[in-house]
């Protein structure tokens, strides 16, 4: 089963648990602050997806596999949850809703659509592979070395959260070989048919191009009750750029 970070409800209510599903190269730990704050009135589970974090390394990384992993987690924790997924996690959440709709109460998809994208994230894998791990003991030194292969300091900080400096030898908590081999599946969409009739929110970054007006027909075909919202002046990492606005939007949509 996937590794889970469980955040018990601080003031329990009748709201169903919330499952948080991270994106490519992310982890449950990335969502710690948001998960703790969302746990004010409900149980929150954040998972490490397969080939990420502390979850098992598997030979495939398809959305069918990822949805099955999520279904296993939900089945082991009561059988039904609200689900929020970002980017790759949003596609996995959509796949889950379309194939295991009885397990999903309300669905939030953060800045991704059920379409194939032309971008390829393999350049980041090459940068991580190029990082010299020899003798590393400090994240600051890892950042200095990674800067030779990656200019953006915010991206370096994000990727370095998946570097295990306590391991001997130091290693990435990412199955880079499988993620690279399966990249076309990750950036693609399996063409899943069916429909999820439950409440669904597609939440976009105002400056992002991941959810475009031309994607709405494909979204409504699969999620006829879909609603759309934007957080202005943020890009694809909307939850990191404006976390309080992101939380408030989730809270309003998930309220009963």
Secondary structure by P-SEA (a helix, b strand, c coil): ccccccccccccccccbbbbbbccccccccaaaaaaaacccbbbbbbbccccccccccccccaaaaaaaaaaaaaacccccbbbbccaaaaaaaaaaacccccccbbbbcccccccccccaaaaaaaaaaccccccccaaaaaaaaccccccaaaaaaaaccccccccccccccaaaaaaaaaaaaacccbbbbbbccbbbbccccccccccccaaaaaaaccccbbbbbbcccccccccccaaaaaaaaaaaacc
